[in-house]
Structures are given as structure tokens and as C-alpha cells.
Amino acid sequence: MKALWLPFEVSDLDGALAFYEGRLGLARTDAWTRDGERGAVLRAAGSAYVELVEPIGRAPVRGAPLAFELASAAEVDAFARLDGPAPHRYPRGHYGFVLPAPAGAEVMLWSEAGA
């Protein structure tokens, strides 16, 4: 396999980019406006990408929640300080929290490392 690609439709591309680029720090690698949509591709890590598409003239289809694994509990805590809910230990043992994202989505930030 070459890459992990997570396509996600949103109703407000600018708001979604503010969240994923501005708040989560993902880097934009491509953007377009054509064929009835506006979109952008963001690199999450290595060869993992989030593709955000705002369809023009129809409502977006709600996608699955996204989860980003961070290297340490300290990184989870740093994101939580950016106006996120308090992280906690889940029953399976990982440490993290869920943020509401644009278009009714949810984004989990978590780490397997101890808190």
C-alpha cells in the first residue's frame, strides 16, 4: 500500500480548514475548485491524508469519525489545552479525548503512551 486516504465531505470548507490546519496542525498538500466541488488535501502523518470536499449544490454526506494517534500523553494534553475537553483514560487503555469537528464530525486525539 502506498498511502492511507480519508475522504470527508464538509458543508464549510473554510471552517474545516481552519480546524484541521489551524487547530490540529495538518499541512495542506493540494487544493481545488472544479467539477461542482471545492476541496483540499491535508497530510496527517507520513503517507496518511485527509481529503476535505465541499460539494456545490448538494448537502455533504456525513463521514466516519477520524482518529489521530499522537506520540505521547503530553501531546494529547497540549491539544486539550487548545480549548478541548479534558483527556481521560479509556477502558482499553489509551489516553485521549474527542473534539467536535465541522459538519457534525468527531475527531479523536489519543496516545497509547501513559499519562
C-alpha positions in Angstrom: 0.0 0.0 0.0 1.1 3.5 -0.8 -1.0 5.7 1.4 -4.0 6.0 3.7 -6.6 8.4 2.3 -9.6 9.6 4.3 -12.1 11.4 2.1 -14.6 13.6 4.1 -17.3 15.8 2.8 -18.0 19.1 4.7 -20.5 21.9 4.3 -18.0 24.7 5.0 -14.5 24.0 3.6 -13.0 27.2 5.0 -14.3 26.3 8.5 -13.0 22.8 8.2 -9.6 24.0 7.0 -9.4 26.4 10.0 -10.0 23.4 12.3 -7.7 20.8 10.6 -4.9 23.2 9.6 -5.2 25.8 12.3 -6.2 23.8 15.3 -4.7 20.3 14.6 -1.7 21.5 12.5 -2.2 19.3 9.4 -0.3 20.6 6.3 -2.2 21.3 3.1 -0.7 19.5 0.1 -3.4 20.3 -2.6 -6.5 22.4 -3.2 -9.0 22.8 -6.0 -12.3 24.3 -7.1 -13.8 22.5 -10.1 -16.4 19.9 -11.2 -19.0 21.0 -8.7 -16.8 21.0 -5.6 -14.1 22.8 -3.6 -11.6 20.7 -1.8 -8.2 20.3 -0.2 -5.9 17.5 0.8 -4.1 17.7 4.2 -1.2 15.4 5.2 -1.9 13.9 8.6 1.3 11.9 9.1 3.7 10.2 6.7 1.6 8.9 3.9 -1.8 9.4 5.6 -4.0 12.1 4.2 -7.4 13.7 4.9 -9.3 15.0 1.9 -11.9 17.6 2.6 -14.5 18.2 -0.1 -17.3 20.8 -0.1 -19.9 19.7 -2.7 -21.5 22.6 -4.5 -25.3 22.3 -4.9 -26.0 19.4 -2.6 -25.6 18.6 1.1 -22.5 16.7 2.2 -22.7 13.1 3.2 -21.6 12.7 6.8 -18.4 10.7 7.1 -17.0 8.4 9.8 -15.2 9.9 12.8 -11.4 10.5 12.4 -8.8 9.4 15.0 -5.2 10.7 15.1 -2.7 8.9 17.2 -0.2 11.2 18.9 3.3 10.1 20.2 2.7 10.9 23.8 0.2 11.8 26.5 1.9 15.2 26.7 1.0 15.9 23.1 -2.6 14.9 23.9 -2.6 17.3 26.8 -1.1 20.1 24.6 -4.0 19.7 22.2 -6.6 19.6 25.0 -5.2 22.9 26.3 -6.3 24.4 22.9 -9.9 24.6 24.1 -10.5 20.8 24.1 -12.2 18.7 26.7 -10.2 17.0 29.4 -8.4 13.9 28.2 -9.1 10.7 30.1 -8.1 7.0 30.1 -10.4 4.8 28.0 -11.3 1.3 29.2 -9.0 -0.3 26.5 -6.1 1.8 28.0 -5.5 4.6 25.5 -5.4 8.2 26.7 -7.3 10.9 24.8 -10.4 12.9 24.1 -12.9 13.6 21.3 -13.3 17.0 19.7 -16.4 18.2 17.7 -15.3 19.0 14.2 -17.0 20.7 11.3 -20.0 19.1 9.6 -21.0 17.2 12.7 -17.9 15.0 12.6 -15.9 13.9 15.6 -12.1 13.8 15.9 -10.4 11.7 18.5 -6.9 12.6 19.6 -5.2 9.8 21.5 -2.0 8.1 22.5 -1.1 4.6 23.7 1.6 6.1 25.9 0.9 6.6 29.6 -0.4 9.8 31.0 
